[in-house]
Amino acid sequence: MGDRHEKGPINRKRRTTISGAGGVTLKHANGKKSDAPCDAIEANLNNGKIKDPNSPDSPSRKEKGKHESINDRISCHSVQESLLSSASGYSNYRGILNWCVVMLVLSNARLFLENLIKYGILVDPIQVVSLFLKDPYSWPAPCLVIVSNVFIMAALYTERRLSVLLRPGFRLLQGTFSEGFGMFLHILNLSTILCFPVATVLMVCSMTPVGAVFALGVYTIIFLKLYSYRDVNKWCREMRHAKARTLSRSHSCPSVPRANGTAVQAQVSYPGNLTHRDLYYFMFAPTLCYELNFPRSPRIRKRFLLRRLFEMLFFMQLLVGLIQQWMVPTIQNSMKPFQDMDFSRMVERLLKLAVPNHLIWLIFFYWFFHSSMNFVAELMQFGDREFYKDWWNSETVTYFWANWNIPVHKWCLRHFYKPMLKRGVSKWAAQTAVFLLSAFFHEYLVSIPLKMFRLWAFMGMMAQIPLAWFVGRFLRGNYGNAAVWISLIIGQPIAVLMYVHDYYVLHFQESSPQGPAHK
Ligand SMILES: CC(C)(COP(=O)(O)OP(=O)(O)OC[C@H]1O[C@@H](n2cnc3c(N)ncnc32)[C@H](O)[C@@H]1OP(=O)(O)O)[C@@H](O)C(=O)NCCC(=O)NCCS
């Protein structure tokens, strides 16, 4: 264009991706400069047609080329910032990211080789079965899961007895149970759901720690789901009461909802939802929050389903392999420094464990929250697939906890945090209460299977509160994000080592007084 001659070099030399740059810079895919076309396109715009400026019949082509080469020879500098200075506005670090990935792969390949040379192949799928079953004729964990149906049924029949019908004439037909008695039964049922598996795990000798984690995990999920089920049905009854009062006052007929002149798709309404089918759909759906009418996807996409299934199987094998080959030997080798209280070796072992632990946690995240949950959701045509958000960009600890596990966070908000805020509890106290509850369940899922009460998981969860305050107060942006990553990478192996050390001391030290060889 015309002004290219006045400040030509500034525009001409801009070859890199610069965010927020006002001018238009044309660039070929191979990165070569192409600044002539702007002028040529304008010059060739004729009767709405664009002529190719590079075509041999373009009259100005030769002249322009000559002019440019002279211009290039005369001036070769322009006012510009170095790419790595923040004032340059440069933001394309894709190459650096690739470099990080290459470095990561190379350094881990070395570790992988070192591990193989040192230990040989430790992966043993048969051993995985023994983690779930001590005695092939005794299957306590699956039996415990089957028994959980009794509690699910108890919740359903309690709700049926509590249900309220709206009769013609806007009279409410009360259920056979009063609200107070229903509440008592639900509390009894929910407490039994938490206590019954604990008693079983502690009393049945053939229960393995892994089997116990599985059974307690299922019971915890049932507890959270039935709590939500009770809450939502109670809200429905409250709405019925409010509606009956309004309708009986106005004596008007309830209008049939219509959308664009056509009847709305049939929706379940209270108490029509109190059926076995509805409750079991909720029990298997990948959510902890009950709803009368869940959003549904229109069909099952078979290719999507198969992809998720493949991922599930692949990542499960990978997880088991990495734990057996990488994590277990590293943990075993960490016992001696911990027993000797050799601080520098302890830190070295902790950092060594941090790498496989973090990798396994990331794979677990993808396997559980993306592959498995999407698989179940697709199979059940469950529409809401928001199982996680962009927690990896967390700049604060609270952002991480509100975004990495959406089903739990949603439950906490809907059934615990917001009800507390509504009752006038301060925000800080409500957040502390949520973390206390979460800490309780973390400890519940670790201490009881290990039959060892140490409170490391509880303290780890509670430590999130001061950590959240510190990061929120003193660190911003990338520093905050780095702090969240460091807390994840270092925090988890500390808890793992604490539990394994205590478990080892409790169960194995008497049988082998020397402990495992320190490598
Ligand atoms: C404690 C916790 C619930 C706080 O979540 P948060 O999103 O940071 O909380 P906020 O204070 O920002 O508010 C959340 C919601 O409450 C609402 N809210 C805030 N103050 C309110 C008030 N006084 N009255 C009513 N609602 C209020 C907000 O509007 C917001 O609603 P929205 O979600 O519809 O937008 C969250 O950190 C959490 O879930 N922690 C535990 C997670 C956990 O243990 N996970 C285990 C994974 S293994």
The ligand as a Gaussian input file, in Angstrom:
#p B3LYP/6-31G(d) Opt

LIG

0 1
 C      -15.927000     -25.495000      48.955000
 C      -16.362000     -25.388000      47.519000
 C      -17.748000     -25.984000      47.344000
 C      -16.354000     -23.923000      47.127000
 O      -16.642000     -23.810000      45.765000
 P      -16.485000     -22.395000      45.016000
 O      -16.954000     -22.584000      43.627000
 O      -15.093000     -21.910000      45.213000
 O      -17.505000     -21.523000      45.861000
 P      -18.024000     -20.033000      45.622000
 O      -18.044000     -19.361000      46.932000
 O      -17.252000     -19.409000      44.522000
 O      -19.558000     -20.177000      45.175000
 C      -20.073000     -21.237000      44.513000
 C      -21.552000     -21.021000      44.268000
 O      -22.195000     -20.594000      45.458000
 C      -22.942000     -19.397000      45.206000
 N      -22.885000     -18.548000      46.385000
 C      -21.826000     -17.884000      46.879000
 N      -22.189000     -17.197000      47.978000
 C      -23.517000     -17.423000      48.151000
 C      -24.485000     -17.012000      49.104000
 N      -24.149000     -16.225000      50.121000
 N      -25.752000     -17.457000      48.981000
 C      -26.112000     -18.285000      47.969000
 N      -25.253000     -18.707000      47.035000
 C      -23.975000     -18.286000      47.125000
 C      -22.229000     -18.756000      44.051000
 O      -23.090000     -17.917000      43.329000
 C      -21.842000     -19.939000      43.230000
 O      -22.974000     -20.389000      42.494000
 P      -22.838000     -21.009000      41.022000
 O      -22.001000     -22.250000      41.174000
 O      -24.236000     -21.320000      40.632000
 O      -22.186000     -19.968000      40.195000
 C      -15.363000     -26.122000      46.570000
 O      -14.079000     -25.654000      46.784000
 C      -15.376000     -27.609000      46.740000
 O      -16.188000     -28.282000      46.143000
 N      -14.443000     -28.160000      47.555000
 C      -14.365000     -29.556000      47.878000
 C      -14.036000     -30.341000      46.671000
 C      -13.637000     -31.728000      47.011000
 O      -13.443000     -32.090000      48.126000
 N      -13.503000     -32.557000      46.024000
 C      -13.096000     -33.886000      46.238000
 C      -12.523000     -34.368000      45.013000
 S      -11.746000     -35.909000      45.226000

